[in-house]
Amino acid sequence: MCSSASFRRWFDSGTSLQLIEQAILLGCVRKYVSWRNNQTRSLINSLSYFQTVIQELKDQKMDEEYWSYIRYRLGRMENHWKGTYGKSLSAATIEREIQ
């Protein structure tokens, strides 16, 4: 599914931008953790990756402190990734590196 179709579906269903942002944050943190634990080798190729996270979060109310922590952890994970693999790797190079 292309990105605009995902956004259209989320918009039509009344999904807030805040919920979309939270789903992207949590989904990215989970992806970094899975890479570090060698659980998955796939990349996030589409916004549809976050659909299940949005569904999960719709029924939950998290404190803003939790989201601040998630943002902080994501920044640390991203910095670790950049320090390990470099700042400008192509998707193909990343695929080879994590396999």
C-alpha positions in Angstrom: 0.0 0.0 0.0 1.4 3.4 -0.9 1.8 6.1 1.7 -1.0 8.3 0.5 -3.4 5.4 0.7 -2.5 4.8 4.3 -2.9 8.4 5.2 -6.2 8.5 3.4 -7.5 5.5 5.3 -6.3 6.9 8.6 -7.9 10.3 7.8 -11.2 8.8 6.7 -11.3 6.7 9.9 -10.7 9.8 12.1 -7.2 8.7 13.3 -5.5 11.7 14.9 -2.0 12.9 13.8 -0.9 12.4 17.4 -1.9 8.7 17.3 -0.1 8.3 13.9 3.0 9.9 15.4 2.9 7.7 18.4 2.5 4.6 16.2 5.5 5.6 14.1 7.6 6.2 17.2 6.6 2.9 18.8 6.9 1.0 15.5 10.4 2.3 14.9 11.6 1.5 18.4 10.3 -2.0 18.0 12.1 -2.4 14.7 15.4 -1.2 16.1 15.0 -3.6 19.0 14.2 -6.5 16.7 17.3 -5.7 14.6 19.6 -5.5 17.6 18.2 -8.9 18.8 18.5 -10.4 15.3 14.8 -11.2 15.3 14.0 -9.7 11.9 16.0 -8.5 8.9 13.3 -6.6 7.1 13.1 -2.9 6.6 10.1 -0.7 7.0 9.1 -0.2 3.4 5.6 1.4 3.8 3.4 3.3 6.2 1.1 0.2 6.3 3.8 -1.3 8.6 2.3 1.0 11.3 -1.3 0.0 10.8 -1.3 -2.8 13.4 0.5 -0.4 15.9 -2.3 2.2 15.3 -4.9 -0.4 16.0 -3.1 -1.5 19.2 -2.8 2.1 20.4 -6.4 3.1 19.8 -7.5 1.2 22.8 -4.8 2.5 25.1 -4.1 5.8 26.8 -0.4 6.4 27.5 1.0 9.2 29.7 2.9 11.9 27.8 6.0 11.0 29.9 5.9 7.6 28.2 6.0 9.2 24.8 8.8 11.5 25.9 10.8 8.4 27.0 10.0 6.6 23.7 11.3 9.7 21.7 14.4 9.7 23.9 15.1 6.0 23.4 14.5 6.2 19.6 17.0 9.0 19.4 19.6 6.9 21.3 18.9 3.9 19.1 19.2 6.0 16.0 22.5 7.4 17.1 23.8 3.9 17.9 22.7 2.7 14.5 24.5 5.7 12.8 27.6 5.1 14.9 27.6 1.4 13.9 26.5 1.6 10.2 27.2 5.2 9.2 24.9 8.1 8.3 24.2 7.6 4.7 23.9 3.9 3.9 21.5 2.9 1.1 18.7 0.5 1.8 20.5 -2.2 -0.1 23.6 -1.8 2.1 21.5 -1.9 5.2 19.8 -5.1 4.1 23.3 -6.7 3.6 24.6 -5.4 6.9 21.7 -6.8 9.0 21.6 -10.2 7.4 
